[in-house]
Amino acid sequence: MSKPSLLYRLSVHVVTRAAPLVARFDKKVARGLDGRRGLAARLGGWGSAERDTKRPLIWMHAPSVGEGLQAKPVLETLRAEHPDWQLAFTFFSPSAERLAKNLPVDVADYLPLDRPSEVSAVLDALQPTALVFSKLDVWPELTLAAARRGVKLGLISATVSPNSSRLRWPTRHWSAPAYRALDRVGTISEEDGERLELLGARPETIAVTGDTRYDSVAERAARLDTTREPLARLAATSADTFTIVAGSTWPSDEAVLLPSFADLLHQLPTARLLLAPHEPNPDHLAAIADRLRHLKLPRPVRLSQLEHAKPGPVIVVDRVGILADLYALGDVAFVGGGFHRAGLHSVLEPAVFGVPTVFGPHWRMSRDATLLLEQGGAVALPADARHPLHSQWLVWHHDPAARRSAGKAAKTMVEEGRGASERTTALVRGLVS
């Protein structure tokens, strides 16, 4: 089995050496570095004390929260069907720490940096039977080292955008041996399978299994209890309140969203905005309050202060982990990430509740957004969107039938995508049997 190219290893070395400097200016990078301190020792300790090599171990990796949610139903099913198996979960982004703590696995931690010594140490500790990647995050050093040890390799809920940088040099050249080493690949669509072949995956390993997130969001929605706080308090509004839930927003989203809401509020005083920024840190929350002040809107009420403060037209969610449930309270939704190039966030979370959605112009990397637009469950905004967004909200407020029709289309799309978890679990199970 081949090893990663010298150029790839050199690039990883350079990025790793530069990371401490970048961490001085990027809190997310700093958290990732802090989380990896002592990683080999932690996993080594678990391996010495808990690893039973007579039992299969499935190692599932997901880069961030979205991919972790794709892995979650598979891990839950494997735990229920094979309680004797051991399960490990790793993640790359610090944003997935909270999710990892709540998964039904034996051990969860950060993914080691993709360098030979660190990869080898973790493989020694876990001694996996199979290593499964969620979506597309196949690391060459880790993948090829595992293959050389005889570890079975899988990829689930795999999707490749036509515009993905992975399809271009040098990434495509670096990653091709790793994709070629995969034993089983479950893709979301046939088109994704064709693009996986371009990346190096062998055609005979590829099967269309669907996207497990559709099952995840549907199951979470079915378990939702709106009588618990803070949902019960937020749901207690007058019948004519028009609620907009804006989720995972960045400053570039808020630059459009908040002026549009100010315009709407002048015409519709009963409008309410539940705003959940992607990163609810103090600086971001302060910037939102400052922007609202310049728009001559009342100071926002933070969710954590709602019990003791007078409700206002803007409630800012200053905690994480609740957004997916908040969409159930919306008449309409705004999904963030569409006004910068980092990527649109999940449109499935509002869609599962039958809530019609708007988002910014950078949506083409999202298959879910494409399907929603095709089926009439969402509206994409232009770059200069203040007035179009305000107008769309007025249309959906004044024409409840149109709003319900768009919401029904969104919910139907989610229902039609269900069943992937069962097919994907069978694929992973096959790596062991």
Order of alpha helices (4+ residues) and beta strands (2+ residues): alpha-alpha-alpha-beta-alpha-beta-alpha-beta-alpha-beta-alpha-beta-alpha-beta-alpha-beta-alpha-alpha-beta-alpha-beta-alpha-beta-beta-alpha-beta-alpha-beta-alpha-beta-alpha-alpha-alpha
